[in-house]
Amino acid sequence: MITHPLCPPWRRHLGNCHHFLIKVSLKSCGGRFSAKNFDLGLPHSLNDWLKVLRKRWTEPPLSSFPRSALGSRIFDALLNLSHEIPLFPTMEAMEKIYSAFRVPTMEHIITDIITIPQDTLEVFDIAADSTIPGLSKAAFIASMIMSHCAEWTPSSRIYSIHSLPCQPSGTLLCQLKIPSIFKDRAIAETDGRVPRWVSSVCPAGTLTDIHVDYHGSAQLMVNVACDKLWLLWPPTESNLLWWNSRHTRASNGDTVCDAIAQLEGLELLHAKGSQSFVLPPYHFHAVLTFEASAHLGVTLWGFPWWDTSRRGVEWEIKWASNHSKNGFSSEMAEGVLNAIQDESLKYWAEVINRFPEHELVDTVQSWLISMKANIQDALAAIHASVETGKRKRSGRTESSKKMRHND
């Protein structure tokens, strides 16, 4: 068995570190990673394995849930594709991540919810498609229990938590670790001295629209209790161009279907069991959830994802500089630029300080200097544009006053 060296063309220049995690026999796979070439218990006819998931989504109780119709259209779009959709690579989490021989469970997640210092939770109301900043812990847990097998009614409430910090008496008891493959070339976001693990918790029937996380980091994802279908796309040049008018904006109903039809490099992942995987920087993703699920995640910064992160950050700075053309406010653009400066550039500086002998250190150092200057230039241009707009509005107001006075 050897590490699979083959990947789609877009991966050869986007950073392909997560392929290090998949060990396959070249003879058995014939140079192609797919459900057909691996004995995954899936039908051997293009994407027919998705019909099983579609059937589950379109039957009770999920068929009564608010986003059932949209999910059905997504499955139809997938099944209408004329090519076999590749599978996103994963790895087993057991020995690489669970250092205390304790596997995280939903009991650990519930303990995190109960013991988090805040009295209330920020949750997402799936039916209302909006955030609720102060829901009680009991109300969230009750909604998870009630949504398990019940059909949807107008009085039903289902909520998800996008980012729940792991707690010492909960998930952190499992002493999760970063796989050794990354130790000499990547760092994790930390909360003090330990990696800052968070969890995402959602009930059955959740459909998370296509989006991008963070500003340049990769993420190590670990299943806790999962039954989800992930749709993932790489940040190629054409995909980012498509995303220009959608970045930071809530997706509307059929954006996922549009992405299936228009974006390149789609891969699928049915998240079940003890899987883990690395989500590279700026990868677009949408998720359909079949059972109450939770997964853990920690952000990673390092040389395996350097090229993808670099080009994504450069694209995002350009996007912010052209915010009005892309249909976004100056406040939104300024927020993105500040986030890149405080998040991405900060962690890349930490990476080169941690690994001063790496061959890419000088390249990253020069890039950081250039990006800091580009961000300052973009912020200055935004501020100048805002001031110009204020003066023009003030001039129009004064002119209007004079006209009224003359009348």
C-alpha positions, -999 to 999 in steps of 0.1 A, spaced: 0 0 0 13 34 -9 1 70 -7 -21 77 -37 -3 103 -59 -31 110 -83 -55 139 -80 -77 160 -103 -58 188 -121 -72 216 -99 -57 198 -68 -22 198 -82 -19 236 -77 -44 241 -49 -27 222 -21 -35 185 -18 -23 177 17 -55 158 26 -46 132 0 -17 122 23 -43 108 45 -56 82 20 -36 51 15 -47 30 -14 -34 4 -38 -27 18 -72 -34 -15 -88 -68 -18 -71 -79 17 -79 -67 20 -114 -57 56 -108 -92 68 -99 -107 75 -65 -144 66 -67 -171 45 -51 -168 20 -79 -131 14 -74 -133 10 -37 -154 -16 -19 -176 8 -1 -208 -12 -4 -222 13 -29 -241 5 -62 -217 4 -92 -238 26 -115 -225 61 -116 -242 80 -87 -270 55 -80 -259 53 -43 -274 88 -39 -309 73 -46 -308 56 -13 -301 89 5 -327 107 -17 -353 81 -6 -345 88 30 -348 125 25 -381 124 7 -399 100 31 -413 107 66 -403 122 89 -378 143 68 -403 149 40 -424 171 63 -394 193 73 -392 229 61 -362 223 36 -374 190 23 -383 203 -12 -350 221 -16 -331 190 -6 -351 170 -31 -341 194 -59 -304 191 -48 -306 153 -51 -323 156 -85 -295 179 -97 -268 154 -84 -285 125 -100 -289 143 -133 -252 147 -137 -238 126 -165 -205 118 -148 -196 99 -117 -190 123 -88 -157 116 -70 -156 109 -33 -139 133 -9 -110 116 9 -112 108 46 -92 90 72 -101 69 103 -99 91 134 -92 64 160 -55 62 166 -45 95 149 -67 118 170 -80 100 201 -50 101 224 -68 92 257 -86 61 241 -119 79 247 -140 84 216 -162 115 217 -199 108 219 -231 128 220 -229 126 258 -197 146 257 -214 172 234 -244 175 257 -219 180 286 -203 208 266 -237 224 262 -245 221 299 -212 233 313 -204 261 289 -201 293 311 -228 313 293 -264 308 305 -278 308 269 -267 297 235 -265 313 201 -284 290 178 -297 289 142 -335 285 138 -336 262 108 -373 269 99 -370 307 103 -336 307 86 -323 331 112 -300 333 143 -313 334 178 -287 349 202 -302 339 236 -318 304 236 -318 285 269 -298 253 270 -329 233 280 -348 246 250 -321 235 226 -317 200 241 -355 196 240 -356 206 204 -330 180 195 -350 153 213 -383 163 198 -370 165 163 -355 129 163 -384 110 148 -413 135 148 -429 149 117 -427 187 113 -457 208 124 -461 246 124 -453 247 161 -421 226 158 -388 242 166 -355 228 153 -322 245 161 -285 240 153 -253 253 169 -226 263 144 -197 266 169 -198 252 204 -165 254 223 -154 221 238 -153 220 276 -129 204 301 -156 182 316 -170 173 282 -153 166 249 -118 178 261 -118 147 283 -110 128 251 -77 146 248 -80 151 211 -47 156 193 -36 168 159 -23 140 137 14 137 137 15 141 99 10 178 104 32 185 134 63 196 115 46 219 91 13 232 106 -1 248 138 -36 247 152 -56 276 166 -52 274 204 -72 283 234 -44 290 258 -20 260 255 -44 234 239 -60 233 204 -93 252 203 -117 224 193 -153 234 187 -183 213 177 -212 218 153 -245 202 164 -276 199 142 -309 179 141 -322 157 113 -336 177 84 -309 204 85 -298 217 51 -268 240 53 -265 262 22 -232 266 3 -207 288 21 -170 292 29 -155 291 64 -129 315 78 -102 334 60 -74 311 48 -73 283 73 -78 246 68 -100 226 92 -96 192 107 -131 177 110 -139 147 132 -173 128 132 -189 124 167 -223 110 157 -229 118 120 -252 110 92 -246 138 67 -240 143 30 -213 169 23 -210 186 -12 -176 202 -16 -160 223 -43 -124 236 -46 -116 274 -49 -106 273 -85 -103 306 -104 -137 301 -122 -154 290 -89 -142 321 -71 -154 343 -100 -188 327 -96 -187 333 -58 -179 371 -62 -215 381 -60 -223 356 -32 -194 360 -8 -205 367 29 -242 368 16 -268 343 28 -276 319 1 -311 319 -13 -331 288 -20 -315 271 -50 -279 284 -48 -267 248 -41 -285 236 -73 -268 264 -92 -235 254 -78 -240 218 -89 -246 230 -124 -220 257 -127 -190 250 -104 -162 226 -112 -146 199 -91 -176 187 -71 -169 159 -46 -192 141 -22 -187 128 13 -213 107 32 -201 114 68 -207 83 90 -188 63 115 -153 73 129 -142 94 99 -122 125 99 -111 147 71 -93 179 63 -113 207 47 -88 229 28 -89 267 28 -117 284 9 -135 251 -1 -171 257 -7 -195 233 10 -231 225 16 -245 198 39 -277 177 43 -283 160 76 -303 128 79 -300 121 117 -292 143 147 -255 148 142 -224 164 157 -188 168 144 -157 184 159 -134 208 142 -102 227 147 -86 253 124 -51 245 110 -25 268 94 5 255 77 26 248 46 5 219 32 -23 245 24 0 275 17 -8 279 -20 -46 275 -15 -46 299 14 -24 325 -4 -46 326 -35 -78 327 -15 -66 356 6 -55 375 -25 -88 369 -41 -107 381 -10 -87 413 -8 -94 419 -45 -131 411 -38 -132 437 -9 -115 463 -31 -143 459 -56 -170 456 -31 -194 481 -48 -190 463 -81 -198 430 -64 -229 446 -47 -216 448 -11 -213 477 14 -181 494 24 -187 482 60 -188 446 48 -156 450 28 -138 467 57 -149 439 80 -135 413 57 -102 431 53 -98 435 90 -106 399 96 -79 388 71 -54 411 88 -63 399 123 -67 362 114 -49 350 83 -18 372 84 -14 368 121 -14 330 119 8 328 88 33 349 108 31 324 136 37 295 111 70 309 99 81 317 134 73 281 144 91 266 115 120 290 106 139 264 86 111 256 61 119 263 25 89 285 21 96 309 50 112 336 29 83 334 3 57 336 30 75 365 48 76 386 15 39 378 9 29 389 44 46 423 38 29 426 4 -6 417 18 -3 441 47 4 469 23 -24 458 0 -49 457 28 -39 492 40 -42 505 5 -77 489 1 -88 503 35 -76 538 26 -94 536 -8 -126 525 10 -124 553 36 -117 579 8 -147 566 -11 -169 569 19 -158 604 26 -163 614 -10 -198 600 -8 -205 620 23 -194 652 7 -215 646 -24 -246 639 -2 -238 670 19 -235 690 -13 -268 678 -26 -284 686 7 -271 721 7 -282 726 -29 -317 714 -21 -319 738 9 -309 767 -13 -335 758 -39 -362 757 -12 -350 790 2 -352 806 -33 -387 793 -37 
